[in-house]
Amino acid sequence: MRDKNEKLKVYEFLYNRLPFSENEKQEFKAMQRMEKLEAKFEHQLSKIKTHNMRIYWHTEILVDSDYEIINVLIVTDYCYYLFVLHELEGEYYINPFNILCHSDHKAVLDLNRSERIYDMFREQLIDEGEYQRPIIIKYVMMNSEFKIKGRRSELFLDAKNLPYYLKAIEHSAVIRKKNHHPASTKL
């Protein structure tokens, strides 16, 4: 179902054949971690019926001169689901500026960027006709040791709820497929 990231394949081929710079070593380790997270997500995905969905892996978009990676994009007849995978561990909180911070007050993830990601996808994923499918972004925390203290955000999905969320996507894709009414065209 999922192909390994092309850049990771190159790094794996070149590893122990060429000397890597410190940046290349860090990037290689990060890509290996991401590969493991995607394999976990794919395992959960394999438990549902995906024939009413299109699934895309490793979508990269440019947002404010920085690249953002959407690990998994699931497209159904009625919705776009964007999943960004993380393996954060420990206790976190969301500060008043909508930034996810570790309990030691170190900023980890700017949740304001999710609006920019949403806008970029909305501009690129224009549906034909009058109906624009909703776009739902979820930061999936794949580590069961991730905890949020205080104010929560609907942007987060933890690993224990992922199977239920994917099952709900499967169910809505099947139900909606049965009752599909094409948008009427006005002349």
C-alpha positions, 0 to 999 in steps of 0.5 A, a space after each residue: 500500500 505505502 511506498 517508502 520515501 524515496 529520499 530515505 531509500 537513497 540514504 539507506 543505499 548510501 549509508 556506510 558507503 559515503 561519509 554523512 555530514 551531521 545534518 545528513 545523519 540527523 535527517 536520516 535518523 528523523 526519516 527512519 523515525 518517520 518511517 516507523 510512525 508511518 508503518 504504525 499508522 499503516 497497520 491501523 489503516 490495514 484494519 479497515 476497508 479502504 476501497 472507498 478511499 484514496 490514500 496518499 503518503 508523504 505529501 509535502 507543501 510549502 507554507 510561508 517558505 517552510 515545507 510542511 509534511 502531511 504524512 497521510 492524506 485520505 480522500 473520501 467522496 465527502 471529505 479530505 483528511 490530513 494526518 501529521 504524525 508525531 511521537 511526542 512523549 511527556 506532558 505538554 500544554 497549549 499556551 495562549 498563543 496557540 503553541 504546543 509547549 513541553 512542560 519545561 515551557 519549550 515551544 514544540 509545535 505552532 498550531 497556528 500553522 494548521 490554519 495555513 496548511 488548511 488554506 493551502 490545501 483549500 486553494 489546491 483541492 478545489 472540487 468541481 461544482 458547488 460542493 467543497 469537501 471539508 478538510 480536516 487536519 489531525 496531529 496524530 500523537 503516536 506515543 501513548 505517553 503523550 499528555 496534554 494538560 489544561 486546554 485541549 485542541 480538536 487538532 490532536 488525535 492520540 494513538 489509542 483513539 486512532 483505530 476508532 477515528 479510522 473506523 468512523 472514516 470507513 463507516 462514513 465513506 460507505 454510508 455516504 457512498 450508498 446515499 450519494 446524491 450528485 450536486 445539481 447543476 444550475 443553468 
